[in-house]
Amino acid sequence: MVKEMCFDNLPEAVGLLIEKVESLEKMLMEKPVHHQPTQTKQLLTVREAAEFLSLAVPTVYSMVSRGDLPHMKRSKRLYFDREELMSYLKQGRQQTNDEVRESALDCLTKKRRG
């Protein structure tokens, strides 16, 4: 039963809206929450790992055969942990010139003290 909206029945309309919002809120609170697994904990296929690393699929296979990439093998399938691939990438990080200078100064000051 839809009533025409006008100022005369505004309090009734607001009350109806409040009831509907409370009903929706109750439904949402009762609904179980399904959490999506975080992207960092996903297992990737060879194709997905290649895309993540911006490499060609054959290059990924080559790196696996040389033992350069962390991977898991089940039957004939290869899987990669996104977090491990990120660590692999970070291991190749080059220091900035400032970081190299700071490291050298730290080393020199330690030698002078010792």
N, C-alpha and C positions, 0 to 999 in steps of 0.2 A: 504494500500500500504506500504509494508515493504521494506525499503532500507537496503542494506548491510552496516554494521557499519564499517567505516574505518576513518582514520584521516582526509580524505578530507571532509566528511560531519559531522564531530564532532560538529561544532558550530550549525548546524541545529538540530542535535540530542539533544544537550543540551537545545536549545530553546524549542523544543517539550516537553522535560521533565519538564521544568519550567512551561509551559502552563498547563500540566496535574496536576502538584502539586498545582498550583494556583486554578485550577478548583476543585480539591478535597477539598482544604482549604475552598473555597466558599461554597461547598455543606455541609461541616461540620458546618460552621458558621450558615447556614440557617436551619439546622436540629434542632428541639426542643430537649432540653436535658431532659431526664427522669431520675430523681434521685431515686435510690433505697432507701427505708426506712432504717434508721440505725438499726443495730441489737438490740441496746438497747431499741428501741421503739416497738419491735415486741411483739405480743401476742403469748404465747406458749400453746400448748395442754398439757394434763397431761403427755403423753409420752415424749414430748419434755422437759417439766419441770423436769421430773425424770432424763432424760439424762443430762440436764444442771447441776443439783444438784448432779449427780452421785448417785442416789438413785433408788430403785426399785419402780415401779408404785404403788404397794399396800402401800408402806411406804409414798408416797406422799398423797394418799387418807387418810391414818391415820392422817397425820400431818394437813391436811385440816379439817378433822372432829374434831380435838382437837383445831382448831383455831390457829395453830402455823405458818401456811404459808399464806402470803397475796395472795388472789385470787379473781376472779370474777366468778360469776355463771350466766349463761343465759340458761333458760330452764333446761335441765339436764346436760349441758356441763360446764366444768370448764376451765377457762383460767387464765393464769399467765402472768404478765408483767415482761419481762426479767430484767428491771432496778430495780423493786421492789424485785425480787429474789436476785439480787446482793446486794441490801441494807440489806436484811435479812441475807445473808451470812456474810457481813461485821460487823453486830451487834454482831456476835459470835466471833469476833476477840479477841484474848487474847493479853494482853500487854506483851512486853518483860521485862526482869528483869531490864534493864536500865530505861525503861519507868516507871516502878513501883517505882524504887528508886527516879527518878526525881520528880514524883508526890508526894511521901512522903516528900521529901526535901522541895518542894514548900509549902506543907501543914504546915510543921513545921515552916518554916520561916514566914508564914502569921500569925500563932498563936503567935509567939514571938513578932511580930510588933504590933499586935492588943491587 
